[in-house]
């Protein structure tokens, strides 16, 4: 099979690693790719958001499958155009990708279909938003969210009215996030344990993928600024069987059924960000693609062929599929450049990746890397995702950090407590 993989981050390198292991793969091209992806396939100099050029390239090359990593091209309609050209694509059409592209659309869909989530209000007018936020109806603490895509920065946690008023004004009047903040969602702040749940759908049927847990804060102990993700592990130590059934029956099934009934069936990966509250799981957000860095922990655990599974989803053939997962656990530690999640230091030479991989039961995924001559250098804030594989979470975590210790560059930063809470929970005999 000829496959085009769109994207250039750690998630996409993990998918490239998975696809490259398939016996059915004949050719893998990555657009635009990164230094790691260049070792797993051919890189094509086309940007992930250049939808027109990507569709024309795919049409000329007649790929058997296109896998879309990031959200922007999906929201921009790349799946529509590829399907119209007769090219199978793993990713939803733009109408269904609105689950991620518009928080208002997602919240209103959940309200229509009784899907558990935080209570919310929608505002376009700054004066109306101010009036609500100053009123007794505003239940603090709460969250102010930009409606559209904002590169993961459009969610502001507000403890009081002053913070909420500033966030709403910045979005609606200051256009802090441009058109993405022309509408805002003000919602109740949920309290509990955040988890990630993935399913793969072909528009009519779906299969569950392995559970994951990620870590957003930059510093140990869940302190510091929010980031795109500082690490992840699989399987989650906090989703037990009753919880899993509730997520599927009360959230996944009604979401997919509701989209289909409204004429926008969802095909591709549905990522449900959840808060496990004292009243049960509640939806924080939907994403219309694989998560990052959850994918870096997820892909080594499939006991099967990722290419076959994704192709079945893209061609409407998931009925009867039942993915099997290895008993081993995985832990991914994200290594970042100095300054991340703010402006990051780039161009620093990286050493030790080969030594880390040589340990065995380790995969080093590239996110922000490039080649400068013979040197591997940093090129973005999140640089590498180092995944350890072990018989249990404790062993996987030990292997991941052993590998991380072999990799160096000036200004490198990582958290030291990825999956530690899960390991301690399991050591106390609390099983998911």
VOGU-3710 file (C-alpha; in Angstrom, 3 decimals, decimal comma):
1> xxxxxxxxxx> 0,000/0,000/0,000  1,111/3,551/-0,758  0,461/5,812/2,235  0,685/9,571/2,743  0,977/10,723/6,375  0,284/14,418/6,976  1,999/16,271/9,825  5,366/16,876/11,428  5,091/16,367/15,201  5,622/13,633/17,726
11> xxxxxxxxxx> 2,179/12,172/17,099  2,942/11,867/13,395  6,350/10,280/14,008  4,635/7,708/16,233  2,156/6,982/13,449  5,028/6,760/10,955  6,781/4,261/13,239  3,581/2,211/13,441  2,811/2,307/9,713  6,392/1,456/8,765
21> xxxxxxxxxx> 6,092/-1,822/10,676  3,194/-3,074/8,555  3,925/-5,918/6,109  1,357/-4,323/3,786  3,302/-1,066/3,416  5,002/-0,485/0,069  5,703/3,242/0,323  5,329/5,782/3,127  5,561/9,495/2,436  5,310/12,179/5,129
31> xxxxxxxxxx> 4,264/15,768/4,484  6,216/17,660/5,652  7,676/15,224/8,203  10,630/15,756/10,541  14,075/14,262/11,110  12,636/11,134/12,708  9,995/10,589/10,059  12,697/10,887/7,388  14,162/7,621/8,751  10,805/5,823/8,450
41> xxxxxxxxxx> 9,685/7,043/5,028  10,187/9,766/2,417  9,510/13,389/3,329  7,562/15,628/0,946  8,002/19,405/1,130  4,307/20,236/1,585  2,905/21,978/4,658  0,262/20,205/6,717  -2,160/23,126/6,269  -1,634/23,509/2,510
51> xxxxxxxxxx> -4,809/21,583/1,763  -4,935/22,341/-1,947  -1,358/21,240/-2,628  -1,738/18,115/-0,496  -4,915/17,044/-2,290  -3,343/17,636/-5,695  -0,247/15,631/-4,681  -2,401/12,781/-3,369  -4,522/12,798/-6,518  -1,463/12,613/-8,784
61> xxxxxxxxxx> 0,227/9,889/-6,721  -2,988/7,877/-6,166  -2,285/6,865/-2,589  -4,112/3,889/-1,148  -4,503/5,709/2,176  -3,966/9,208/3,560  -3,597/9,529/7,340  -4,126/13,054/8,692  -2,338/13,816/11,959  -3,160/17,450/12,927
71> xxxxxxxxxx> -6,562/19,034/13,312  -6,266/22,121/11,105  -6,394/20,343/7,717  -9,339/18,231/8,906  -11,285/21,306/9,974  -10,216/22,843/6,654  -11,934/20,065/4,693  -9,049/17,928/3,462  -10,985/14,687/4,053  -13,901/15,977/1,944
81> xxxxxxxxxx> -11,621/16,783/-0,974  -9,678/13,517/-0,759  -12,856/11,417/-0,595  -14,303/13,354/-3,519  -11,137/12,423/-5,451  -11,635/8,742/-4,594  -8,727/8,527/-2,142  -9,332/6,749/1,198  -8,555/9,014/4,154  -8,407/8,319/7,875
91> xxxxxxxxxx> -10,013/11,443/9,271  -13,471/13,033/9,415  -15,052/15,352/6,896  -15,174/19,024/7,895  -18,799/18,818/9,046  -17,875/16,178/11,658  -14,471/17,721/12,464  -16,463/20,651/13,876  -16,481/18,586/17,076  -12,956/19,937/17,515
101> xxxxxxxxxx> -13,113/22,999/15,304  -16,010/24,584/17,206  -16,490/24,219/20,949  -19,938/25,761/20,547  -20,921/23,053/18,057  -19,616/20,333/20,386  -21,371/21,688/23,477  -24,676/22,180/21,653  -24,471/18,659/20,200  -23,962/17,284/23,700
111> xxxxxxxxxx> -26,898/19,299/25,009  -29,176/18,007/22,232  -28,256/14,365/22,862  -27,979/14,332/26,652  -24,231/13,699/26,760  -22,777/14,518/30,192  -20,607/17,647/30,195  -20,205/20,875/32,159  -23,059/23,401/32,122  -22,294/26,272/29,735
121> xxxxxxxxxx> -23,283/29,554/28,119  -22,305/30,912/24,688  -21,515/34,586/24,006  -20,673/36,662/20,950  -21,403/40,048/22,484  -18,840/41,356/24,983  -21,404/43,360/26,953  -23,638/40,329/27,406  -20,665/38,253/28,524  -19,647/40,913/31,065
131> xxxxxxxxxx> -23,176/41,109/32,446  -23,283/37,348/32,974  -19,801/37,104/34,479  -20,664/39,820/37,030  -23,991/38,216/37,921  -24,882/35,681/40,602  -25,535/33,158/37,798  -21,790/32,861/37,170  -20,594/30,022/39,376  -16,867/30,439/40,076
141> xxxxxxxxxx> -14,398/28,926/39,428  -15,218/28,563/35,736  -13,588/28,256/32,318  -13,615/30,642/29,356  -12,958/28,986/25,986  -12,466/30,375/22,497  -14,881/28,688/20,103  -12,399/27,811/17,357  -8,934/26,346/17,012  -6,374/28,311/19,014
151> xxxxxxxxxx> -3,328/26,001/19,005  -4,273/24,652/22,421  -4,134/28,125/24,038  -7,783/29,129/23,905  -8,844/27,697/27,290  -8,532/30,023/30,301  -9,164/28,755/33,848  -10,721/31,557/35,892  -10,955/31,570/39,696  -12,909/34,818/39,951
161> xxxxxxxxxx> -14,800/37,460/38,001  -11,738/39,612/37,407  -9,926/36,807/35,588  -13,029/35,800/33,639  -13,807/39,362/32,556  -10,242/39,810/31,335  -10,317/36,494/29,416  -13,661/37,276/27,769  -12,573/40,801/26,840  -9,273/39,590/25,410
171> xxxxxxxxxx> -11,131/37,157/23,150  -14,250/39,092/22,132  -12,818/42,618/21,993  -9,062/42,229/21,851  -9,294/39,395/19,298  -6,504/37,601/21,116  -7,228/34,437/19,122  -8,550/36,134/15,997  -11,662/34,590/14,475  -11,336/31,592/16,823
181> xxxxxxxxxx> -12,376/33,860/19,717  -15,251/35,658/18,000  -17,530/33,415/20,065  -16,749/32,080/23,516  -18,018/29,312/25,754  -18,240/29,999/29,477  -18,600/26,760/31,364  -18,524/25,246/34,816  -15,055/24,091/35,890  -15,128/20,362/36,541
191> xxxxxxxxxx> -13,133/18,782/39,348  -11,642/15,296/39,213  -9,145/13,189/37,291  -8,564/13,992/33,605  -8,277/11,013/31,242  -8,137/10,368/27,483  -10,375/7,899/25,659  -9,987/7,017/21,972  -12,212/5,230/19,498  -11,790/4,585/15,781
201> xxxxxxxxxx> -14,913/4,908/13,619  -15,753/4,234/9,979  -18,943/6,303/10,122  -21,181/3,351/10,938  -19,169/1,210/13,360  -16,471/1,931/15,922  -13,826/0,103/17,928  -12,257/1,177/21,186  -8,538/1,913/21,348  -6,403/1,515/24,465
211> xxxxxxxxxx> -6,875/4,009/27,296  -4,265/6,683/27,989  -3,433/9,414/30,470  -1,491/12,580/29,701  0,144/15,376/31,703  -0,359/18,983/30,619  1,510/21,109/33,160  5,131/22,014/32,489  6,548/21,204/35,929  6,560/18,285/38,353
221> xxxxxxxxxx> 3,564/17,991/40,627  1,244/19,410/37,951  2,630/22,894/38,474  3,589/25,546/35,951  2,024/26,571/32,675  -0,255/24,423/30,569  1,503/22,832/27,607  0,625/20,663/24,643  1,609/17,687/26,803  4,664/16,701/28,845
231> xxxxxxxxxx> 4,106/12,956/28,826  1,585/10,128/28,769  1,127/6,492/29,666  -1,085/3,554/28,690  -3,242/1,903/29,945  -4,899/4,383/32,314  -4,771/3,397/35,972  -7,981/5,305/36,639  -10,495/3,812/34,171  -11,961/0,606/35,573
241> xxxxxxxxxx> -14,430/-1,623/33,725  -17,623/0,050/35,010  -16,178/3,453/34,110  -15,206/2,224/30,639  -18,728/0,940/30,006  -20,233/4,229/31,158  -17,944/6,221/28,844  -18,905/4,055/25,883  -22,631/3,897/26,604  -23,285/7,462/27,813
251> xxxxxxxxxx> -20,722/9,399/25,776  -19,181/7,615/22,782  -22,271/5,865/21,432  -24,651/8,845/21,711  -22,041/11,190/20,229  -21,464/9,055/17,145  -25,160/8,220/16,844  -26,111/11,880/17,171  -23,669/12,973/14,486  -24,947/10,291/12,120
261> xxxxxxxxxx> -28,588/11,212/12,723  -27,799/14,854/11,996  -26,205/13,954/8,674  -22,557/14,300/9,702  -21,268/10,753/10,348  -17,835/10,651/11,959  -15,051/8,617/10,353  -11,568/8,526/11,858  -10,194/8,831/15,382  -12,446/10,399/18,002
271> xxxxxxxxxx> -10,489/11,547/21,046  -12,662/12,232/24,086  -11,044/14,326/26,812  -12,844/13,452/30,049  -12,966/14,500/33,669  -13,759/11,673/36,064  -15,886/13,544/38,599  -17,684/12,382/41,728  -20,828/12,260/39,547  -19,244/10,171/36,797
281> xxxxxxxxxx> -17,316/10,934/33,598  -17,964/14,308/31,948  -16,723/15,489/28,551  -14,133/18,272/28,641  -13,518/18,352/24,898  -13,565/16,338/21,704  -10,687/16,073/19,264  -11,111/14,760/15,736  -7,719/13,018/15,556  -5,093/11,159/17,580
291> xxxxxxxxxx> -3,800/12,934/20,682  -0,273/14,150/21,299  1,566/12,784/23,302  -0,949/9,985/23,959  -0,272/8,474/20,522  3,375/7,997/21,449  2,256/5,741/24,308  -0,629/4,138/22,428  0,858/2,832/19,193  3,343/0,258/20,596
301> xxxxxxxxxx> 0,544/-1,471/22,488  -1,502/-2,670/19,498  -1,099/-6,405/18,967  -1,744/-6,130/15,267  -1,303/-3,983/12,169  -2,050/-0,260/12,465  -2,086/0,174/8,684  -4,736/-2,512/8,288  -6,848/-1,023/11,090  -6,690/2,563/9,810
311> xxxxxxxxxx> -7,388/1,444/6,244  -10,480/-0,449/7,419  -11,741/2,723/9,101  -11,094/4,772/5,966  -12,928/2,321/3,718  -15,957/1,548/5,903  -14,865/-1,955/6,904  -14,570/-1,823/10,699  -17,531/-4,129/11,312  -16,258/-7,279/12,973
321> xxxxxxxxxx> -12,884/-5,753/13,887  -11,695/-6,274/17,441  -8,248/-4,757/18,103  -6,155/-6,653/20,615  -3,741/-4,950/22,981  -0,489/-6,202/24,408  -0,289/-6,758/28,141  2,780/-4,516/28,380  2,468/-0,929/29,565  4,061/2,163/28,028
331> xxxxxxxxxx> 5,253/5,488/29,434  6,205/8,444/27,217  8,309/11,319/28,595  8,363/14,497/26,504  11,676/16,334/26,346  11,408/20,058/25,607  13,605/22,988/24,666  14,502/25,842/26,973  11,622/28,307/27,258  8,786/25,943/26,354
341> xxxxxxxxxx> 5,792/26,489/26,401  6,796/30,068/25,644  9,288/31,098/22,980  11,754/28,219/22,840  15,469/27,989/22,198  16,128/26,270/18,867  19,126/24,970/16,953  20,761/23,118/19,867  22,650/19,919/18,894  21,104/16,739/20,326
351> xxxxxxxxxx> 23,158/13,736/21,407  22,309/10,294/22,747  19,222/9,271/20,749  20,904/6,158/19,385  22,212/5,240/22,828  18,708/5,578/24,264  17,135/3,424/21,550  19,874/0,808/21,995  18,583/0,027/25,493  15,754/-2,009/23,979
361> xxxxxxxxxx> 12,077/-1,620/24,825  12,470/2,062/23,976  11,152/4,134/21,064  12,447/7,674/20,545  9,872/9,745/18,661  10,863/13,037/17,062  8,664/16,133/17,377  10,769/19,272/16,949  13,975/18,095/15,261  15,847/18,823/12,058
371> xxxxxxxxxx> 19,151/17,880/10,500  21,917/20,452/10,214  24,585/18,619/8,300  25,398/15,512/10,297  23,950/16,987/13,505  20,479/16,432/14,872  19,199/19,744/16,281  16,179/21,109/18,137  13,639/22,972/16,000  10,573/23,491/18,235
381> xxxxxxxxxx> 9,440/23,550/21,858  8,570/19,881/22,192  11,604/18,073/20,825  11,387/14,333/21,564  8,987/11,835/23,085  10,820/8,928/24,707  8,606/5,883/25,274  9,546/2,991/27,512  7,832/-0,393/27,263  7,605/-2,741/30,248
391> xxxxxxxxxx> 5,718/-5,620/31,809  3,877/-3,050/33,951  3,803/0,709/34,399  6,633/0,729/36,927  8,940/-1,153/34,543  7,916/0,999/31,570  8,504/4,161/33,565  11,934/2,993/34,697  12,936/2,180/31,126  11,664/5,531/29,796
401> xxxxxxxxxx> 13,643/7,566/32,295  16,726/5,405/31,795  16,533/6,310/28,107  15,872/10,000/28,795  19,046/10,129/30,900  21,104/9,219/27,817  19,848/12,129/25,700  21,253/15,642/26,014  21,152/19,165/24,599  21,702/22,573/26,103
411> xxxxxxxxxx> 18,550/23,738/27,900  16,737/20,384/27,803  13,788/20,068/30,211  11,426/17,240/31,160  9,145/16,287/34,002  10,379/13,637/36,419  6,984/12,380/37,596  5,232/11,108/34,465  3,045/8,104/35,468  4,314/8,262/39,059
421> xxxxxxxxxx> 0,804/8,777/40,462  -0,409/5,742/38,525  2,482/3,563/39,692  1,812/4,557/43,315  -1,898/3,875/42,910  -1,266/0,404/41,499  1,329/-0,325/44,204  -1,399/0,272/46,786  -3,434/-2,499/45,166  -5,996/-0,199/43,513
431> xx> -6,548/-1,770/40,096  -8,370/-0,096/37,214
//
